[in-house]
């Protein structure tokens, strides 16, 4: 039972991070119907910007290495990273994707891959982040809050799960209970008709990129504080993280906000339970096998709808 509870906690933690990142994929696809492959690189930027900002604050406060920063530093670093990545996401949409709004989808796809490679290689430059892994300062205490049997629940676990949950609930409220959310859903349904009804389509799309990039930054921040050491921007582990989040979006139903949340949690639990109870060496295989199975059984995703084209 202790092993089961520990595995469940770990699965929810990693699944909440997958869900945050998957939301960016699904929001852009829901409106523009293309996959923003540069989205995973925004996650990397969020992690590295968190490290840079946190390091600067720790030095300014005169804290020693390994000493936990004051409680307000973590939320401040998170807010700064989300703001910076939101601006970067807006810039990418404005300069790279908007001029190709009416171009063939293949052109946009190639552009997304180009933006991804640009961000990866720029991040490796010495005046940016470099090519060596770096440890992030201790922003959150790892103390044990309580235990259930032999399973220990730490403050860091609750902060990661709680922050991800709050952001997902906020997005749910924004999309389904605000005027902006109605405009986003209208643009997702039919861009041309939404424009004829008086909706500023360009502004809605830009805001979508800002929100998606901000959530990606939050995922990068939480990933950084969870695993403490941040690998170089072009490391293959970041690519795999982005692929798993994309799988989560597809499994849940890409284009469906609730589907991305569900898919992220499902993929996280599947990966951790498979690693614990079957074979740890095949943890990535379980994720992509689930993708194949879902596409075979329900091509639109678990909570998605299959697209029907009339001839």
C-alpha positions as CSV (number, residue, x, y, z in Angstrom):
1,X,0.0,0.0,0.0
2,X,2.9,2.4,0.8
3,X,4.4,1.8,-2.6
4,X,1.0,2.3,-4.3
5,X,0.4,5.6,-2.6
6,X,4.0,6.8,-3.3
7,X,3.6,5.9,-7.0
8,X,0.2,7.6,-7.1
9,X,1.7,10.8,-5.7
10,X,4.6,10.7,-8.1
11,X,2.3,10.1,-11.0
12,X,0.1,13.1,-10.1
13,X,3.1,15.3,-9.8
14,X,4.6,14.5,-13.2
15,X,1.2,14.3,-14.8
16,X,0.3,17.8,-13.6
17,X,3.5,19.1,-15.3
18,X,2.6,17.2,-18.6
19,X,-0.9,18.7,-18.4
20,X,0.4,22.3,-18.1
21,X,2.7,21.9,-21.1
22,X,0.0,20.0,-23.1
23,X,-2.4,23.0,-22.7
24,X,-0.2,25.1,-24.8
25,X,-0.2,22.6,-27.6
26,X,-3.9,22.1,-27.5
27,X,-4.8,25.8,-27.3
28,X,-2.8,26.7,-30.4
29,X,-4.1,23.7,-32.3
30,X,-7.7,24.4,-31.3
31,X,-7.5,27.8,-32.9
32,X,-5.0,27.6,-35.8
33,X,-5.1,23.8,-36.5
34,X,-1.3,23.4,-36.5
35,X,1.2,22.0,-34.0
36,X,3.5,24.6,-32.6
37,X,6.7,22.5,-32.3
38,X,8.5,25.4,-30.7
39,X,6.3,25.1,-27.7
40,X,8.6,22.7,-25.9
41,X,11.4,25.2,-26.3
42,X,9.4,27.8,-24.5
43,X,9.3,25.3,-21.6
44,X,13.1,25.2,-21.7
45,X,13.2,29.0,-21.7
46,X,10.9,29.1,-18.7
47,X,13.2,26.8,-16.8
48,X,16.4,28.6,-17.7
49,X,14.9,32.1,-17.1
50,X,13.7,30.9,-13.7
51,X,17.3,29.8,-12.9
52,X,18.8,33.2,-14.1
53,X,16.2,35.2,-12.1
54,X,16.4,33.1,-9.0
55,X,20.3,33.2,-9.1
56,X,20.2,37.0,-9.3
57,X,17.8,37.4,-6.4
58,X,19.7,34.9,-4.2
59,X,23.0,36.8,-4.9
60,X,21.3,40.1,-4.1
61,X,20.0,38.8,-0.8
62,X,23.4,37.4,0.1
63,X,22.2,33.8,0.6
64,X,24.7,31.0,0.8
65,X,24.7,28.0,-1.5
66,X,22.1,25.5,-0.5
67,X,20.2,27.9,1.8
68,X,16.5,28.1,1.1
69,X,15.3,31.5,-0.3
70,X,12.5,33.4,1.4
71,X,9.0,32.3,0.6
72,X,8.2,35.1,-1.8
73,X,11.1,34.4,-4.1
74,X,9.5,31.4,-5.7
75,X,6.2,33.1,-6.7
76,X,8.1,36.1,-7.9
77,X,10.4,34.1,-10.1
78,X,7.4,32.2,-11.4
79,X,5.6,35.4,-12.3
80,X,8.6,36.9,-14.0
81,X,9.3,33.7,-16.1
82,X,5.6,33.5,-17.1
83,X,5.6,37.2,-18.1
84,X,8.9,36.9,-20.1
85,X,7.8,33.7,-21.9
86,X,4.4,35.3,-22.6
87,X,6.2,38.2,-24.4
88,X,8.4,35.7,-26.3
89,X,5.3,33.7,-27.4
90,X,3.6,36.9,-28.6
91,X,6.7,37.8,-30.5
92,X,7.0,34.4,-32.2
93,X,3.3,34.5,-33.2
94,X,3.6,38.1,-34.5
95,X,6.9,37.6,-36.5
96,X,6.9,33.9,-37.5
97,X,3.3,32.7,-37.7
98,X,1.0,35.6,-38.5
99,X,2.6,36.3,-41.9
100,X,1.8,32.6,-42.8
101,X,-1.8,32.7,-41.6
102,X,-3.1,31.9,-45.0
103,X,-0.2,29.9,-46.2
104,X,-0.3,26.1,-46.6
105,X,0.0,24.2,-43.4
106,X,3.3,22.6,-44.4
107,X,4.9,26.1,-44.6
108,X,3.7,26.8,-41.1
109,X,5.0,23.4,-39.8
110,X,8.4,24.0,-41.3
111,X,8.5,27.5,-39.8
112,X,7.6,26.0,-36.3
113,X,10.5,23.5,-36.6
114,X,12.8,26.4,-37.7
115,X,11.7,28.5,-34.7
116,X,12.4,25.5,-32.4
117,X,15.9,25.0,-33.8
118,X,16.6,28.7,-33.5
119,X,15.6,28.8,-29.8
120,X,17.6,25.7,-29.0
121,X,20.8,26.9,-30.7
122,X,20.5,30.4,-29.4
123,X,20.0,29.1,-25.9
124,X,23.4,27.3,-26.1
125,X,25.4,30.4,-26.8
126,X,27.7,31.3,-24.0
127,X,26.2,34.8,-23.5
128,X,22.8,33.1,-23.1
129,X,22.6,29.9,-21.0
130,X,25.5,27.9,-22.3
131,X,25.9,24.1,-22.8
132,X,26.5,22.9,-19.2
133,X,23.8,21.8,-16.8
134,X,23.2,24.2,-13.9
135,X,21.6,23.8,-10.5
136,X,18.8,26.1,-9.6
137,X,18.9,27.8,-6.2
138,X,16.7,26.3,-3.4
139,X,13.4,28.1,-3.8
140,X,11.2,25.7,-1.9
141,X,11.8,23.7,1.3
142,X,11.8,19.9,0.8
143,X,10.7,19.3,4.3
144,X,8.2,16.5,5.1
145,X,4.7,17.9,6.0
146,X,3.1,14.6,6.9
147,X,3.3,10.9,6.2
148,X,0.8,8.2,5.3
149,X,2.4,5.0,6.4
150,X,5.8,5.1,4.9
151,X,4.8,7.5,2.2
152,X,6.1,11.0,2.9
153,X,4.3,14.1,1.5
154,X,6.7,17.0,1.1
155,X,6.1,20.7,0.8
156,X,7.6,20.6,-2.7
157,X,5.1,18.0,-3.9
158,X,2.1,20.0,-2.7
159,X,3.4,23.2,-4.2
160,X,4.0,21.6,-7.6
161,X,0.6,19.9,-7.7
162,X,-1.2,22.9,-6.2
163,X,0.3,25.4,-8.6
164,X,-0.5,23.3,-11.6
165,X,-4.0,22.7,-10.4
166,X,-4.6,26.4,-9.7
167,X,-3.3,27.4,-13.2
168,X,-5.5,24.7,-14.9
169,X,-8.6,25.8,-13.0
170,X,-7.9,29.5,-13.9
171,X,-7.6,28.5,-17.6
172,X,-10.8,26.5,-17.4
173,X,-12.6,29.5,-15.9
174,X,-11.1,31.8,-18.6
175,X,-12.0,29.7,-21.5
176,X,-15.6,28.7,-20.4
177,X,-16.8,31.7,-18.3
178,X,-15.4,34.9,-19.8
179,X,-16.0,37.0,-22.9
180,X,-12.4,36.3,-24.0
181,X,-13.0,32.6,-23.7
182,X,-16.2,32.8,-25.8
183,X,-14.2,34.7,-28.4
184,X,-11.5,32.0,-28.3
185,X,-14.0,29.2,-28.8
186,X,-15.7,31.1,-31.6
187,X,-12.4,31.6,-33.4
188,X,-11.6,27.9,-32.9
189,X,-15.0,27.0,-34.5
190,X,-14.7,29.2,-37.5
191,X,-12.1,31.9,-38.0
192,X,-13.8,33.7,-40.9
193,X,-17.3,33.7,-39.3
194,X,-15.8,34.9,-36.0
195,X,-14.2,37.8,-37.8
196,X,-17.4,38.7,-39.5
197,X,-19.2,38.8,-36.1
198,X,-16.8,41.5,-34.9
199,X,-14.2,39.5,-33.1
200,X,-10.7,40.7,-33.4
201,X,-9.2,37.4,-34.6
202,X,-5.5,38.6,-34.5
203,X,-5.8,39.8,-30.9
204,X,-7.5,36.5,-29.8
205,X,-4.8,34.4,-31.5
206,X,-2.0,36.6,-29.9
207,X,-3.6,36.2,-26.5
208,X,-3.8,32.5,-27.0
209,X,0.0,32.3,-27.7
210,X,0.7,34.5,-24.7
211,X,-1.4,32.2,-22.4
212,X,0.0,29.0,-23.8
213,X,3.6,30.3,-23.5
214,X,3.0,31.5,-19.9
215,X,1.7,28.0,-19.0
216,X,4.7,26.5,-20.6
217,X,7.0,28.8,-18.5
218,X,5.1,27.6,-15.4
219,X,5.7,24.0,-16.4
220,X,9.4,24.8,-16.9
221,X,9.7,26.5,-13.5
222,X,8.0,23.6,-11.7
223,X,10.2,21.1,-13.6
224,X,13.3,23.0,-12.5
225,X,12.4,23.2,-8.8
226,X,11.4,19.6,-8.9
227,X,14.6,18.2,-10.4
228,X,16.9,21.1,-9.3
229,X,19.5,20.5,-12.1
230,X,18.6,22.1,-15.5
231,X,20.2,20.6,-18.6
232,X,21.4,22.5,-21.6
233,X,18.7,23.9,-23.9
234,X,19.2,21.4,-26.7
235,X,19.4,18.3,-24.5
236,X,17.3,15.4,-25.8
237,X,15.5,15.1,-22.4
238,X,13.8,18.4,-23.2
239,X,12.7,17.1,-26.6
240,X,11.3,14.0,-24.9
241,X,9.4,16.1,-22.4
242,X,7.8,18.1,-25.2
243,X,6.9,14.9,-27.0
244,X,5.3,13.4,-23.9
245,X,3.3,16.6,-23.4
246,X,2.2,16.5,-27.0
247,X,1.2,12.8,-26.6
248,X,-0.9,13.9,-23.6
249,X,-2.7,16.5,-25.7
250,X,-3.4,14.0,-28.4
251,X,-4.5,11.2,-26.0
252,X,-6.9,13.6,-24.2
253,X,-8.2,15.1,-27.5
254,X,-6.0,17.8,-29.0
255,X,-7.9,21.0,-29.3
256,X,-9.9,20.2,-26.1
257,X,-8.7,22.0,-23.0
258,X,-10.2,19.5,-20.6
259,X,-8.8,16.7,-22.7
260,X,-5.2,18.1,-22.3
261,X,-5.6,18.2,-18.5
262,X,-7.0,14.7,-18.5
263,X,-4.3,13.4,-20.9
264,X,-1.5,14.9,-18.9
265,X,-2.6,13.3,-15.7
266,X,-3.3,10.0,-17.5
267,X,0.1,9.9,-19.2
268,X,1.9,10.8,-16.0
269,X,0.2,8.0,-14.0
270,X,0.8,5.5,-16.8
271,X,4.5,6.3,-17.0
272,X,5.1,6.1,-13.2
273,X,3.0,3.0,-12.6
274,X,4.6,1.2,-15.5
275,X,8.0,2.2,-14.3
276,X,7.2,0.9,-10.8
277,X,5.3,-2.2,-11.4
278,X,6.4,-3.5,-14.9
279,X,9.8,-2.5,-16.2
280,X,11.5,0.9,-15.4
281,X,13.6,0.7,-18.6
282,X,10.4,0.9,-20.7
283,X,8.8,3.9,-19.1
284,X,8.9,5.9,-22.4
285,X,7.5,2.9,-24.3
286,X,4.3,2.9,-22.2
287,X,3.6,6.5,-23.1
288,X,3.9,6.0,-26.9
289,X,2.2,2.7,-26.8
290,X,-0.8,4.4,-25.2
291,X,-0.7,7.0,-28.0
292,X,-0.9,4.2,-30.7
293,X,-3.7,2.4,-28.8
294,X,-5.8,5.5,-28.4
295,X,-5.4,6.5,-32.1
296,X,-6.4,3.1,-33.1
297,X,-9.5,2.9,-30.9
298,X,-10.5,6.6,-30.8
299,X,-8.6,8.8,-33.3
300,X,-10.0,12.0,-31.9
301,X,-8.7,11.4,-28.4
302,X,-10.5,10.2,-25.3
303,X,-12.4,13.5,-24.8
304,X,-12.0,14.8,-28.4
305,X,-14.2,14.4,-31.4
306,X,-13.3,12.9,-34.7
307,X,-13.2,15.5,-37.5
308,X,-15.7,14.7,-40.3
309,X,-15.1,16.3,-43.7
310,X,-17.9,16.5,-46.2
311,X,-17.2,16.1,-49.8
